[in-house]
Amino acid sequence: MTVTEMARRAKETSLRLQSLTEEQRVKALQALGSGLVKNSKIILDENAKDLAASSSLSKAMIDRLTLTEKSILGLKEMCDSIASQ
């Protein structure tokens, strides 16, 4: 998938999310957070592969792109926080 295709799909998804009810948005955010934790090993493995293939990036950029268990838990907490607002 190209960057242009990803951007198009993100825009389409954004428009669909705007039409959800509050309850549907809460459930979606909760499912997203749970999915992040449930699939954290896969996410971390794929992140490591991506970082290994990106040797041209600066150390600072690699630091920003590196995911950890802690950062994934932080993302889940953000999903939960937004869902509870």
HUBELZI-V907805 format. One record per pair of residues at least 4 apart in sequence whose ideal C-beta (glycine too) atoms are under 8 Angstrom apart, sorted by the first residue. I is the first residue (numbers start at 1). J is the second residue. D is the distance in Angstrom with one decimal. If there is no record, write none. Layout:
{{I | J | D} {I | J | D}}
This chain:
{{1 | 5 | 4.8} {1 | 6 | 5.7} {1 | 9 | 7.9} {2 | 6 | 7.1} {3 | 7 | 6.3} {4 | 8 | 6.4} {5 | 9 | 6.3} {6 | 10 | 6.2} {7 | 11 | 6.5} {8 | 12 | 6.5} {9 | 13 | 6.1} {10 | 14 | 6.2} {11 | 15 | 6.7} {12 | 16 | 6.6} {13 | 17 | 6.3} {14 | 18 | 6.8} {15 | 19 | 7.4} {16 | 20 | 7.5} {17 | 25 | 7.1} {17 | 28 | 7.5} {20 | 24 | 3.9} {20 | 25 | 4.9} {20 | 28 | 6.8} {21 | 25 | 7.1} {22 | 26 | 6.4} {23 | 27 | 6.4} {24 | 28 | 6.2} {25 | 29 | 6.4} {25 | 83 | 7.6} {26 | 30 | 6.3} {26 | 83 | 4.7} {27 | 31 | 6.1} {28 | 32 | 6.3} {29 | 33 | 6.5} {29 | 79 | 4.7} {29 | 80 | 7.4} {29 | 82 | 5.7} {29 | 83 | 3.9} {30 | 34 | 6.3} {30 | 79 | 7.0} {30 | 80 | 7.0} {30 | 83 | 5.4} {31 | 35 | 6.0} {32 | 36 | 6.6} {32 | 79 | 5.2} {33 | 37 | 6.9} {33 | 75 | 7.3} {33 | 76 | 3.9} {33 | 77 | 7.7} {33 | 78 | 7.9} {33 | 79 | 3.5} {33 | 80 | 5.5} {33 | 83 | 7.6} {34 | 38 | 5.9} {34 | 76 | 7.4} {35 | 39 | 5.8} {36 | 40 | 6.5} {36 | 43 | 6.9} {36 | 72 | 5.4} {36 | 75 | 5.5} {36 | 76 | 5.2} {36 | 79 | 7.4} {37 | 72 | 6.6} {37 | 73 | 6.9} {37 | 76 | 5.3} {39 | 43 | 5.6} {40 | 44 | 6.0} {40 | 69 | 6.3} {40 | 72 | 4.8} {41 | 45 | 6.2} {42 | 46 | 6.3} {43 | 47 | 6.1} {43 | 67 | 6.4} {43 | 72 | 6.4} {44 | 48 | 6.4} {44 | 67 | 5.9} {44 | 68 | 7.5} {44 | 69 | 7.3} {44 | 72 | 7.4} {45 | 49 | 6.7} {46 | 50 | 6.4} {47 | 51 | 6.3} {47 | 65 | 7.5} {47 | 66 | 6.9} {47 | 67 | 4.4} {48 | 52 | 6.3} {49 | 53 | 6.4} {50 | 54 | 6.3} {50 | 65 | 7.5} {51 | 62 | 5.9} {51 | 65 | 6.4} {51 | 66 | 6.2} {54 | 62 | 7.2} {54 | 65 | 7.7} {57 | 61 | 4.3} {57 | 62 | 5.2} {57 | 65 | 7.4} {58 | 62 | 7.0} {59 | 63 | 6.3} {60 | 64 | 6.7} {61 | 65 | 6.2} {62 | 66 | 6.1} {66 | 71 | 8.0} {67 | 71 | 5.2} {67 | 72 | 6.1} {68 | 72 | 7.1} {69 | 73 | 6.3} {70 | 74 | 6.4} {71 | 75 | 6.6} {72 | 76 | 6.7} {73 | 77 | 6.4} {74 | 78 | 6.5} {75 | 79 | 6.6} {76 | 80 | 6.4} {77 | 81 | 6.1} {78 | 82 | 6.3} {79 | 83 | 6.2} {80 | 84 | 6.4} {81 | 85 | 7.1}}
